[in-house]
Amino acid sequence: MGKKKDIIQYAEYYQDGDRYLECKVCGQFTKTDPNATATTCHECVRELYEKDFPYVPPKKYQGSGRPRGWAFMKVFVDKQGNVFHKGKEQPDLKGTLPPTKPKPVSKKPKLSKAQKASLKRQAMITFHKLKKSLAKAKTKKAKKEIQREIRKIEKIIK
């Protein structure tokens, strides 16, 4: 049988019902659990880990300067004149074509509250009509088509 280790008693005190125990490395008092026998303060833990694992900030994204999806275009020519066919560079064609101009991103127009409410109202009307026609549908194919339309309208309503 192995010998039992002697439990080292660290200094402690109580304040406002909280127990404060002395750090086993530097001696600073830190708030601890009532059942704890020893503690290490946050500063000592950080110092221990910084020795083994120095902090390296994460690298930020560096764009290539090319538009989104350029690698999927049939032909893309960058500003330097490099020609790419489906993302693969064609060095023998360098400088033969003019640079590709990126298409502007089309944005959907924002709707006012009144427009949104009228769209929702129309969707509710068509939803109820589709529900009625679903009950009257005779073939399985017709029912599936109606259910597909109902699901589309449910997305609008929610």
N, C-alpha and C positions, 0 to 999 in steps of 0.2 A: 504494500500500500504506500502511495506517495504521501509526502508530508503536506499538510494544509499550509497555504501561504498566509502570512500575517496580513490582516487588513489594515492598510494605512489610513489613519484618521486625518482628514483635511479639515481646516477651520471652516466653521459654518455660523450663520446667524439667520434669524427670522425677522422679516419686516412686512407688516400688513398681511400676514398669513402666507407669505411666499418664502421659500427657503433659498438662501444664497449660499453657494459652496465655493471654496477656493479652487482656482484653476491649478492643476497639477504641474503645469509648465512654468507659468509666469507669476502665479499667486493672486491674480485679479479675481474678484468675486463676481460670480455669474448666477443668474436665476436658474434653479434646477428643479427636477422632480423630487418629491419627498422621499422616494425609495432609492435615489442615486447614491453611490458610494464615492464616486470621483467624477470630475468633469474637466473638460478642456475648453477654454474660451474660444470665441469665434476668431479672434486675431491670431491665436496660436495655430489654429487649424488652417487658416489661410496661409500663414507662413510656411507650414509643413508642406502644403500642396503646391505652393509657388516654387519651392526648391525642385520638386520632381516634375511638375507640369507648369511651365511658365505660360502666362496668358497670352494668347495670340488672337487678336481681333479677327472675326470672320471677314473673308474677302467679299467686297461688294461686287455686284453684277457689272461686268464690262460688256457693253453692247458692241457688236461688230460694225455698226453703222449701216447695216443693210436692213431693208424693211422685213416685216414679218412674212414668213412663207416664201422667201426668196429661193430657198433650196428646192421648192416644189414647182417653180415656174419652168416652163419649157426653155426659155432663154432669158437670162438675167445678165445685165452688164453693169458693173459697179463704176464708181467715179474715176477710178484709175484706168478703166478700159478693159479690165479682165472680163472675159466672157465665160458664163457658166451655162451648161445644158443640164437641167434637172439636178442642180447642186454640184455637178462635177466641172472643174475648171478645164477650159479648152485653150491652152497656151498659144497654139498656132493661130487662133482667131483674135488675139489681143489687139485692141485698137481699131478693129475693123467696123464695129457697130457703135452707135451713139449710146450714152448711158441710159438705163431704164429709169423712167420717172415713176415714183411710187404713186399709187392711186390714193386719193384722200378717203379716209374712213367715213362712211355715211352714217349719220346719227339719226335715230328715230326722233320725230318731233314729240315734245312733251305735251301730254294732254292735261287740260284743266280738270278740276273736280267735277264740273258739270258734264264734260265730255265723257269722263270715266263712268259717271253715274248712268248716263244714257246708254253707253255700251253694255254695262252690266244689266240694265233693264231689258235691252234687246236680247242679250244672251239668256236671261231667265225665260223670256217668252219662247224663244226657239227651243230651250231645254224642255219646257213643258209640252210643246208640240211633238218633239222627238219621243218623249216618254209615252205619249198617246199612240204615236205611230208604231212604237216598239210592241205595244200590246196587240196591235192589229196585224203586225208582220207575220207572214205565214212560213216563209222559208228561213232556214238557218243562216243562209248567206245574207239575206236582207237584215236579219236581226244583228249580225256581226257588224255590218256597215253602220247601222243606226247606233249601236253601242260605241263604235269608234268615234262617231260625231258627238255623242253624249260626253265621252271622256275629254274631248277637246274643249267643249263648252264648260265643263266642270273646272278646268284649269283657269279659264277666264273669270268665272264666278268667284273662285277662291282668292 
